Amino acid sequence: MRVVALVSGGKDSCYNMMQCVAEGHQIVALANLRPQGKDELDSYMFQTVGHDAIDLYAEAMSLPLYRRTIQGGSLQVDMDYTPTEADEVEDLFLLLQEIKEEVEIEAVSVGAILSDYQRVRVENVCSRLGLTSLGYLWRRDQQELLQEMIDARVHAILIKVAALGLDPDKHLGLTLQQIYPHMLKMNMKFGLNICGEGGEYETFTLDCPLFRKKIVVDCSETVVHSADPFAPVAYLKFPKMHLEDKSQDNSEDMSSRLTGLSIKTGEAMVQQAISAVKLHVDVARRKEQEARRTRLRPSTNKGVCMQDVIVLKKTHGAYTWLSVAVYKPKDSSNKRTVEETAQVAMDKIKDTLNGSGLRMADIVHVQLYVADMADFGKVNSRYKQYFSINPPSRVCVEGAFHASGKLLQLDCCVWKGQTGEGERRTMHVQGLSHWAPANIGPYSQVTQVDQTLFLAGQIPLCPSTMLIVVGGIIPQTRLSLSHVQRVLSAMCSGASLINSRLVICYVTDISYVHVAKDAWEQNTQIMDDVQHDDSITTGLETYVVVPALPRGALVEWHVTATADPVGWEVKRSLCSAGGAEVTLGCCYSTGRRTAAVKIGLGLPCTSQEECLSLEEVIPTLVHELSGLLSGCGLELQDVLVFRIFYLPEVAEEQWLHSVMEDALNQDGGGAPALAFVPVSALEPGQVLTACCWVQGPLDHRTRET
C-alpha cells in the first residue's frame, strides 16, 4: 500500500516506517503536527518536542512533508472518541484529509506501542478517511523492541527526560544503545517503560537506513521545565543542525536499504507465535475415526417450522438473550437476496430490543451462523450498518442448515446493567500490526462486562497481512491459540489461557478435534505450571465440527473468560438413562454467581444400543443438572440460554426443542432458552453437546419474558 507516515522525529515513528517498508509497503509522504509559537505542547496525542528539526527529517528521506499547526486541545479525553470540534484529533483529520486530496495514499504509519488512547483516535481518523492504520509496534515486548531498533541501526538520542531514575545532566543526548542497559535497570527498580511509553523520555532520530542523508547536531541547549529533585523534566533544543551525505548507495530503493537487517516481519512474528504454542500430536489418535453415529428414537409428532422469521428472547437480571432465525420463505415468490435476509434479521433484532427499552449498543456479543460461508461478505455488508464505535465481539461459523431451510441465525447477548452491576469495556483494534488480527469489520476483539470477557472468534490470520497462515491444522491451531492469549493479556494484564472458563472450538474436520484438544490441554498445563497456583483451575471445552469457517480457516476458538481466575472450582457428575450416558460439568466461581456448564449426551463405550430415547434421557438430565447447579450455589433459572449442538441427520430441531422444553418446564422455576446449532460432527461417541455461560443476578431477582 501507499503510505503516509505520521512522524514526530522519535524512534517509534521512524522504526514503524521501517516495518512498513519491510512488509512491502511504500512510504510516499510524511505528516507532522506542530505547536504554535512554543517548543513543546502539553498534548495527549502528539510528541512535539524536537518539532523544529522535522524539516531536516523530511529532507533526509527525500520525501514531501505535510505539516499543520495544532489548533485544538485535548477536549475529549475518554477512552472512546467521537469527532469533536476544536479537539486536537481533528487537526490530524484535517492534515490527513489534505494529504489524501493531493497524494494517492491508502494507509497511515503509526508508531504507537502501548497507548490505547492514541490508537483509538488514529483509527477513528483513518476509518473516517477510508485509510488503513499500520501499527506494527503495537503491543510488542518493549525490551525486545528497543534492542531490535538498535540492531536495525536506528540512531536516535534522548531529547527529553521526565521520570524518576532519569537525570537530564546524565541522560539527555544519549543514544538508544547507551540508554538501553540503564532502562532495563530502571524497569526492574521503578517499573519504567523501557521504550518510554509512559512518557519517561522522548527521542529524536538522527539517522536510520531509510535516510539518504544523516542529521548532525551542531549545538544544543538544555531547557529545564521542572527542577523536581526526584523526577526533573528537561529537554534539548537544537539551534543549529545540518545534513551530511552518507556513504551508502543512495540510488537504492527503501526496501533494498533494509537488506541484511534483523527486522522482524509479519511472517517471522507468526512463526515465533506458532513456535511459542506447544503442540505434540499423537498420530494414532489423529487417525482415530469418528465413532459410530448413534440415532435418537424420534417422536412420531415432529414439529415443522412454518414461519419465515423466528424470534426468541429471555431476560434474566441485567442480561437478555435474543435470537433471530430467518428461513427460506414458504412462498417461492417471496424469495429474498442474502442482503435482504440479513437486513430482515437485523431489523428484527433492533425492533425487538427497542421494544424492550434496549439498544443495539447494549449488545455485548453475537454468535452468527450462516447457511453458506460464501455469503458472509454480503451478510456483513448489512450487519455493519447497525453498529458504530465499540461494536460487540462476534463469532461466525457455517451451520449445517441444509435440512432445516434456515438461512441465517443471530444469537445476541445483551447487557444493560444498573448502578453497581459492573461496567462495559471494549477492545476494538482496527490497525494492522504484528499483535493479533485487526477487526476492521464491525466487531471488537473482546467485550468485558464486570469480570466477564466475551472474546471474538479467533481464526489463524497473519496479523500483518490478514491472510490465513499456510501449513494446515497444526500451525493454524497454534496461531489462533496465540491470538486468544494475546487478546486476553491485552484486555487484562497478566491474563492467559487459564483465565478461560468456557471454550468452544470449531473445526472443519473430525480429525482436527484431537489436534485442537491436545494443543489446548498442553498449553493450559504449561501455564498452570508457570503460575504455581493450585487455586487456579481451567475451564470447560467443547469441540464441534462445522461445514466451514471464515476465510477458509480450519479452526476457530470461541472463548468466554474471567478477569480473575482465582476462586473457581469444577464439579462433575455422570449418570445413565434411556440407554445413554450423560456427563455434566460445572466450572463455577465460589465468590460470585457465575459458572460455565457443559453437558454431553452419548452412548457408553460398552453399550450395544443402536438407539437412544430422548424422552427418557432428558428428564433425568434436567434433574441431574438442577442438582449440580444447586451444589455450585446456582439455580436452573440462572441459566439464560443453553447452546445445543446436534447432528441434523440424527434429530430434527423442532422435535428436539419440544422434548427439551417440556422437560425443562416441568422442573419449574423458569426454563432456560434453547439455541440449537446443527453441526457436521461432534466428539466421538457424542449425540448432543450443550453448553452455557451462567451469570446469576447479584440481587437474585429475575425477569422473564
N, C-alpha and C positions, 0 to 999 in steps of 0.2 A: 504493500500500500504506500501511497504518497503521504508523507508525514510532516506535520509542523511540530517542532519541539518547543515545549514550554521550558525556557531556561532562566535560571536565577543567577547563573555563574557558578553554582555549587557543584559538588562532586556527584550528587544523586541525579540531577537532571542531565548531567554530562554522561554518566555511565549508562543511564537508561537509553540515551541516544545510541550508544554503542550496542546495547542489547537489541534495539530496534533494527540496526543495520545487520547484526548477526542473525536475526530472524528473517532477513531478506527484504526488509522494508527500505524505503528511500527517503532520507531526510531532505526536504526541499525548501524549508524556511525555518526561521527561529522566531519566537514570540516572547516578549518580556513586558511585564508591568512594573512601573517605577513610581516612587513617591514624588510629590511635587514640592520642590524647594527645600528638601532636607535629605540627610544621609540615609536615614532609616525610618520606616513607618511601622508603627505598632499594629501589625496585621495578623489576623488569624490564619490567613491563606497563603501569603506570599513572602519569600525571603527577599528583602530589599537592600540589605547591607551589601555593598560592593556593586551596586547598580551602575555607578559611574564608569565602570570598566567594561560594560556589556558590549559597547560598540566595537571594542577591540576583539571581543569574543567572536562576534559575527564575522569580522574581517579575517580572523584566524582560520575560520572554517570556509570562507568564501561563499557564504550563504546570505540571502536577503534577511534583514532583521526588521520585524514589525514591533513597534512599541506603543504603549498607551500609558498615559499618566493616570494613576489610581485616583478616582474622584469620590468613590463611595467609601463606606465604612463597614465595620463588622456588625451589621444590624441583626441579621437572623443567625443566631449562634446555636440553635438547637441542632441535634444530630441530623435531622432531616432538613432538606432545603427545598423551597419553592421560590420561583422568581420573585424578587423583592426589589422594588425601585430604590435606588441610592445605596444598595448593598455592593460591596467591592466585587462580589462574584459577577455582577452584571457588567463590570468593566472587562472581566475576562470574556464574557459572552460577546460583547461588542468588538473586542480585539479579534477574536477568532472569526466572528462574522465578517469583519473587514477583510481578513486574510482569505477566507473562503471565496469572497467575491472577486479577488484578484488572482489567486493561485489555485490550481486544482489540487485539493487535499482530500484525504479520506480518513485520516486518523491523527491523533494528538499524542505525543510522547510526554509522559508524566513521571516524575521521579519520586512519587510518594512511596514510602516503605511501610509505615505503620498507621498513619493518620487517617481514620475513617472520615473525619471532618473534611479534610481536603479531598479525599477520594470521592465522597458523595457529591461534592459541589462540582468537581471537574466532570464527573459522569453525567450530572444533571445538564451542564452546558453542552457536552458532547451529544447527548440524546436530543436536545432541542435543535441542534445544528446538523443532525444526521451523521455525526462523526463517531469513530471508534476510539475509545481510550486505551492506550498501550502503557501499562504499568508493570513492567517486568521485574521491578524490585519489590513489588507488593508482598509483604509477609515473609520475605527472605530472612534467614538466620543472619543477624547483624554481624556477628563475629566472622562468619564465613564470607559475607558480602564485602565487608571492608577489606579483608585480605585479598579477595578477588579483584577489587578495584586497584589495589596496589600492584598486584601481579599483572594487571592489564595495562599498566603504565599510565594510570590517571594521576597526573602530578597536580595535586591541589593542596592549598595551605589553609590553615585556620585563620579566619579574619574576624571571628567574634567568639568570645567565651562568656558563658553565663551560668555557671554551675559550681557547686561545692567540689573541690578537687581540681579545678582548672584555674590557673593563675595567669593573668594577662602578661605579666613580665616573663613568664617561662614558656607559655604555650602558644601565644599569638605568633603566627608566621611559621609554625612547624608544619612539615609535610604530613600526609597521611601515614607514611611509613614510620615517621618519627613519633607520632602521637599514638599509634596503634597499641604498643605494649602498655602505655600509660592508661589508655581507655579500658583495656582488659582488667587492669588492677582496679580502676575506679568502678567498673561494673561489679566486681566482686565485693568491693568495700562499701560503695554507696548506692549500687543499683543503677548507675548511669547507663543510658543507652549508648552502645558502642558506636553507632553511626550518628549519634546526636539527634535522634528522633524526638527527644523530649525538649529540644531547644538548648541543649547543653553547649553546643558550638555550631558555628556556620563556617563554610569553606568557600574558597574561590579557586576555580580550575585555571591553571596557567598553561597546561599542555595535556594533550591526550592523543591517541593515534588518529582521531578524526580531524585534528587540527593540521592545516597546511603550514601554519606558522605558529611559533610559541610566543606566549606573552611574558615579557620581562618587566619586573618591578624595579624602577629606578630609585624610588624613595617612597617611604610610607610614614604615616603618623598614627599614633595610638590615641584614641578618644575614649576616655573613661566615662561611661554612662552612669555607673553606680559603684561607689568605693566601699561596698559592703565588705566587712572584714572576713566573712566566711565564704561568700559567693559573689565576688566582684563581677561586674558586667563591663566589658570593654570591647572595642572593635578597631579595625585598621582602616585608614583611608589611604588611597594611592594617588597623591598629587601628580605623579609622573610615571607613565608606563610606556613601553613600546613593543613592537613586534619584531621578531627575528626569524629569518628563514631557517628551516630545518634541513638536515642532511638527507632525509628520506626523499624518495622519488614522489614529488607532488602530483605527478601525472596519474598515479594510481587512483582508482575509484575508492570510495569509503570502505566497501566490503573487502577489497584487497589489502587495505591497511590493517585489517584485523587478523590477517593470516598469522597463525602461529601463537596467538594469544590464548590464554586459558579463560575464555569467556564461556560460561555455561549457557548453552542454547536450550530451547524448549525440549528438544529430543533428549539431550543429556539429562535434564531435570526429570523427565519422565522415566528414564532408565534408572535414575537414582531413587525415585519414588517406588518403582517396581521392585528394585533390589532390597529396599528397606522393609517391604512386606514379605515376611517369610511364608513359604508355601512348599510343603513336601507332599507330593501326590502319590497315593498308593495306587499303582497302576491296576492292580487286581480289583480294587474297589471301584475304580473308574469304569471298568468293563462290566461291572455288575448290571444286569439288565433290569428293566422295570418289572416290578413284581406283577403277578397276575392281577388282572382287573377284577375287582370284586363288584358284583352287581347288587343294587338295593332291590328289595322286594317292593315294587311300586304299589301305590294305592290305585284302586280302579277308578277313582274320581280325580282325574288330573285337571288342574286349573289351566285355563288358556288366557293369555293376555289379550284383552280386546281393546285396549286403549293405545293411542299413539304416544302419549306422554304420561309417565307415572311420576308423581311427586310424593316423597316420604319425608317426614320431619319429626324430630323428637328433641325436646329441650329438657335439660337436667342441670340445675344450678345455673352457672354462668355460661355453660356450653350448649350449643344447638348443633345437631347433625341434620343436614339437609341433603337429600339425594334426588336427582332428576335423571330419569332414563327416557330416551327417545327411541321409539321403534319404527320399523317400516310401516307406513300408512296402510291400512287395510284396503283403502281405495287407491288403486294404482294411479288414478288421475291426479291425486294429491301428492305425488312424489316430490320430495324436496332435494335440493342440492346439498352437498356436505356443509357448505357455508350456512345455508338456511337452517339445516338441522342444528348446527352449533348455536346459531342465534336464538332459535326456539328454546333450547336448553338454558342459555344464559339469561334470556329474558324471564324465563320461568323462575330461575334462581333469584334474580333481582326483585321480581314482583312478590315472591313468597317472603323474602327477607323484609322488604318494605312493609308488607302486611303485618309483620310481627315486631315492628319497631326496630329492625336491624338494617344494616347497610352492607354493601359489597365490601367495604373497607373493614368490616368486622370478621371476614373470613380469614382464618389463620393458616389453613392447609386444605389442599384439594387433591383428590385422587381421581384422575381422569382415565377412563377406559374407552378405547375406540375399537370399532369393528375392524378397521383396516389401518395399519400404521402409515400406509401411503397417503392417507387423508389427513395426517396430523398437521401438516402445514396449513391446510385450509381451515381446520378447526381452530388452530392457534390464531389465525388472522382475525377471527371474530372474538375469540376469548380475550385477547389483549385489549380490546376496546372497552372493557368493563373495569379495568384497574389502572391506577396511576402510580404514585410512589408507594414503596413498600408493599408490593403485591404479596399474596400468600405464597408459601412454599408449595411445591406441586410434585406429584409422582404421575408418570404417564406410562401405561402399558397397553398392549393389544389384548383384548379379552376374546375368548373362544365363543363369540356370539352367533356363529353360523346357524345354530339350531333354533335360537330364540327370536331371531329377527331384530335384535337390539342393535342400534347403530351407534349409540353414544351413552355413556353413563358418567355423571359427575357427582362425586360424593364430597361434600363440603363440611369441614369442621369450623364452626363459627363460635367466637368468644366475645362476650360483652360483659366485662367484669364491673362490679361495683367498687366503691372505695374500700380499700383494704383487701381486695381479692387478687392482688398482683398487678403487673403491668405487662404490656406487649412490647417486644423489641424485635427488630428485623435486620437481617444482613442481606443486602442485595448488591453484590459486586458485579458490575457490568463490563468492566475493562478486561482486556486480555492481559494475562500475566503468566508467571510460572507457578502460581499458587494452586489454584483449583479452577475448574471450568467457569467461565463467565456466564452469568444468566442474563444475556442481552434481551431475552424474551420476557414475558410478563409474569415472572415468578422469582421468588427470592431463594437464596441458598438455604436459609433457615429462618424460622419464626419462633421466638421464645415467648411463652406466656408463663409468668411467675417462674417456676423451676423447670418447666417442661419445654423441651426443644423439639420442634417438628421440622425435620430435615427434608429438603427436596430429594427426589430420587437421584442417586449418583451413578452415572454411567462412565465408562472408561474413555473420556475425551482428553486429548492432549491439551492442556490449558492454553498454550501459546498459539495453537493452530485451530482448535475446536474440531479436530478430526479424531475418529476412533483409533486407538493405538492398534498396531498390527501385531500378529503373532498368536491369535487365538485366545482361548478361555483363560489360560494361566496368567499372561500379562494383563489381560482385561480385568480379571478378578483382583489382582494386586493393585493396579492403578485406581480402580474405583474404590477400593478399601482405603487407599491413601487419601482420596478426596474426602471420604467420610471423616477420617481422622483430622484432616486439616480444617474442615468446616467446623467441626466440634471445638477444636482448640482455639480457632479464631473467635468463635462466639463466646466461649467461656475459657478463660485462661486456665491451663492445666487439664482441660477435659481431653478424653481419649475414647477409644472404642469401648472401654469398660464403663463409660457413662451411659451406654445404650441399654435401654430397658426392653424395647420391643423392636425386633428386626424382621423385616420381610424381604427375602432375597428372591428376586425374579430372575430366572434363567430361561434360555430358549431351547434347551435340550436336556433330557433326563440325565445324561451322563455328566452334565455340569454341576449337578447338585452336590456330589461328593467333593468336587474341587472347591466349590464355594464354602461348603461346610468345614472342610479341613482348613481352609485359609482363615476363616473366622475363629475357629477353635484355637489354632496355633498362635494367632496374633493377640487374641484376648488373653491367652495364657501367658504370653511373653509380657504383656502389660501388667498382668496380675503379679508376676514375679518382680517386675521393676517397682511396683507400688509397695510391696511388702506389707500389705494391709489386709488382714483377714476379715475385716468388717465390710470389705467391698465384694460384691457378688455380681456376676454378669447376668444379663437379661435373658429373654427367651427369643429363639429364632424360628422362623417359618420359611420353608423353601418350596417354591411353586414354579412350575414350568408354564410359560405362556407362548403364544404363537410368535410374537415379535416385540421388540423394544425400540425406543427411539434411536435413530441414526444407524440402525442395524447392529446395535450392541448385543452382546451375548449375555450380559449380566447387568442388573441394576439393584442397588441397595436402597431400601426404604427404611429409615431409622427414626425411631422416637426415643429421645434420650432425656436424661435429667441433669441439671446443672451440678447437683451434689450426689455422687454415687454412694455415699456412706449412709448406713442405716436402712439398707434394703435386705430382704430375705426372700428365699424361694421355697414354696410348698408345692408338693406334687401329690397326685392321687391316681390310682389305677382301678378300674372296675370292668366288669363284663356284663353284657346284656344283649339279648336278641342275636346271639352269635357273634357279637362284635366286642372288640377290646377298646375301651375308652381311656385315653390318657389326658390328664389335666395338669396344667402348671400355672402357678401364680407367683410372679415376682412383684413384691409389694413393699411399700415404704412403711417402716414401723412408726414413723412420726407424722405421716401425712396420709390422707385418704386417697392414695394414688397407687395404681398397680398396672401391670401388664399381664394378660391372660392368654393362654394358648390351649386349644382343645384339638385332639387328634382322634379320628374315628377310623378303625380298620379291623382287619382280621388278625387274631392271634397267629403267631408264627406256626403253631402246631395245628391250627384249625383246618378241617377239611370242608368247611361250609363253602358253598358257592354263592349263597345269597344272604343278605342281612335284612332284617325287618326294622326299618327306621322307626315305625310306630312303637316298637318295643324298646328301642335304644334310647330315644330322645327323652322320655320321662325320667329314666334313670340318670341320664347325662345331666339334666337340669337339677335333679335332686343333689347329685354329687357336686355340681358347680356351686349351688347355693351353700352347701356345707363348707366347701373350700373357701369361698369368699368370706363367709362368716368367721372362719378361723383366721382370716387376714384382716379382720376389722372392717369388712365391707359387706354390702348387700347386693343382691341381684339387681335391684333398682338403680344402683350406682353405675351399672353398665349402660352407657349411652347407645352403643351400637356394636353388634358382632359382625365382623367381616368373614364371610364363609366362602372358601374356595372349594369348588366342586367340579366333577367331570361331567360335561353335558351329555355324554353318551351313557352315563350311569344313572342320572336322575334329571328331572325337569325342575326348573327354578320355581314355577308356580306351585308345584306339589310340595317341594321341599319347604317353601315358605309357609304353606298352610300347616304342614305337620309340625314344624318347629314353633310356629307362632302359637298354635293350640297348646302345646306342652308348656311353653313359657308363660302363657296367660293363666294356666291352671295353677302355677306356683303363686300367683298373686303378687301384689306389691309393685306392679309396673313392669311390663316386659320390655327388654331392650329392643331397639330397632334392629333389623336384619338387612345386611348388604351382601348380595350374592354376586360372586365373580366366577364365571365358568373359565376353567383353565385347561391346558393341554395335558398336564400330568401333575401328580403330587409325589411326595416322597414315597418310596417303595412300601407297599402294604397299606397305604392310606386311601380312604374313600372320601372323607371330608376333612378339611382342616379349617379351624376357626380361630380368630384372634381378636383382641380388642385392647384398647387403652382405657383404663378406668380412672376417672377424675371425680371423686366424690366432692360435693359442695361443702365448703367449710362450715356452713351453718346447718347442714343436714336437711335443708329444705329442698324439695324438688318441685318442678313444674312440668307437667306432662301435656303435650299437645299432639 
